[in-house]
Amino acid sequence: MEIERKFLLEDSSLLKLLFEKNVTIYKTSIKQFYTEISKFSEIRYRKKDEIYYLTNKAGAGLVRDELEVVISKNEYKEAKNKRISHIISKDRYSFFLDELEYFLDVYHDFLSPLVTLEIEFKSVEDANEFKFDTIFENVVKKEITQDERYKNKNLSLYANPKCEFECNKALIAIKKSPNLELKFPSYIDASDGFRLLFNQIYQKIKTLKQSYIDSPDAEVLHQLRVNLRKSRSLLKLARSLYDERVIAQILNGLKMVANRTNEKRDFDVFIQYLKDVENSSEILKSLEFVSQSKQGDVGEFLVSKEVEEFFLDYENFLSDDSGFYKKDSKVMKKFIAFIIRKEIIGLEKRFAKLDDERENEYFHATRIELKKLRYLFESFKTMFDIEAFDDGFARLKKMQVVFGELQDRDVWCDIIDMYDKGEMAHFMQAQKGEISVQMFKLRGQILDKKPKFIKQIRKISKILKAYY
């Protein structure tokens, strides 16, 4: 059992004061990580200089149970693959004053410039009666014994609670450089974090929209649609943070703009497919004519008053720095962990019902849920620094490609049904038969990939449970 109190220091200047008083100080370099974390327990692996330890802690506050054993270097390295949070790196300076042992920790990397002081006591009474020596007068900020944010396990999960962050400065930077990689501090308000992300995506939407108006291009239109869908998907996931009526209006507007561009993209992809098919020149002429007509329709729509008014409303929402549209406050990293895990659990349930008896519509609905998870991973996986996230994201992208190819072919069959009359009827029906065979194979690929995919996202789900 350990009995200790913990304090936040201004900086590491106490070391100089101790040196001037000829206090003997021992330095130890420490690296540590966690493989299991819950509200009242943790499993920690630690390297102290060249000695390795496994520690199991239970309890909270002033008194905690602790069991520690020495392990091998290989055991430490193997366990690192199972870590669920950042690796903490710090220098520990230990010393004795008035028969009490002190530990001054200077943190590095993502926790710099954090400095803390722990004091170990023989009894609760000694801990409660403790008074600082005068040498500590100007270096101790406050006691953090009961502040869970400063527990090493939470520092590993969420980083330094006092990280400086100014949302408005970040917004200015995004508008100047829309392609900046966003790295969100763990403890910022989730509504601010999402507002930053929505602003970044909106800068891309504006650029792509104007680019298509100036010079229509299929890939530009595709990217415009991707960013519209991404905004809508993420906004739905974050809707509990904002005023529901405003969010409903914006979601409808994003859906309206995205839907008006769908048919043009479907034709473009089908045309690209037919270019590699023999004897397709005649039907290509017909489809390209339709595509050109739809291109004009999309261009006119994007400059319409309806679209202009919607984007003005959206900009008004994105520029709100007063909290007028805000409904709730959440800690960013905890909120992100919660919604990612919620999406994973929903996907698990969907995949459990996915088999060769299911209609294509069920596969397509599953694809939409995969997209939601992909957007979350693209936007926030760097917050977690976990190998499982990288592996899961790679597998997710591959799975989504197969689902996308299945969706495309199903849409092509619908297009064929509209154009299977007259002289091209035989050709089009032959293509439908070929595409149907491709769809059957794609469904099989999805079902083959299903077990490994579920295993991977379950691993991520288990890790995320530690964060909220």
C-alpha angles and dihedrals in degrees: 000000000000125000113194145149123214131208137189114232130207091232141314096287089113088078091064092049091051091048090053089054091051093244112164110241128191119204124208127179111221135191119178142168140176132237096182132026131173134158095276105018144045142182112217134186116202137184114203107186100305099337122094127211140187114207130188114196129186133180135033141248125015099349124045136166115237133185118185131180134178115248136183127267090247092054089052093050093047091050090053089071088062098049116132100199146021121311111249117221120190145146115236120207113194127190142154127242124172091350092303123116118229130195118200112192122199108193125212140198114012092005098052128152093025116123124180138177126213125190123196122214135193094222142014089246092057090049093051094047096047119128125186122247114244090255088075096052100108101026105059114086101182144319115272101177091119096033104104092197090072097052108116091239090057093044086055091049102039108014125221113353091210098057109147115238133168113190097196093053089050090051091053090051091050093051090052094044111021093180095061113131108246116223110184121209109235098235102047119113109274091225090059092047093051092045088057091050094047090049091052093051091045091056087058092046092053092049094047093045092053092043091055092047091051096044118003112226129169095224092048089051090049092052090047090054092047092055093045090052092044091053092048094047094049092043090055090051091050097039093112088069096061143048106290097219093053092046091050091054093048093046090052091049094050090048091050093053094043094048093052089060098045100086094050091054092047091055092047093053093047091049090052090052094049092052087075093048120094119243093015098121096103097049089043090059090053095046093045089053090053090046092052090051091051090047089062091046092053092046092051091046094052091056094043123119089243092061093041092053092047093052091048089055091047092050089051090055093046094049095053107120095160097073091244093139095036118110106172142018121226134169104254102229095042091050093048092048090050097050094043091051091046090054091048092052090050091050092049090056091048094049091048088064095042111109140135091276094063121105119244089251090068090052090050093050089051089052090058090053089049089054091054091053092046092053090051092049093047091051103038115015092101088066090071106043091206124145091218090064093056092048092045093048092051091050091045092054092050091048092048091052091058092046089049093052089051091050092049093052093049089053090048089057088055090051090049090053087059094049105036095104131101124006094344096052095098093046093048094048090050089054091048089054091051092046091049090056089051090051091052090053092047091052088052091051091052093051091047091053093044101089096051092043093052090047091053097048091046088057090054091046091055091051094048092055088074092062101065 
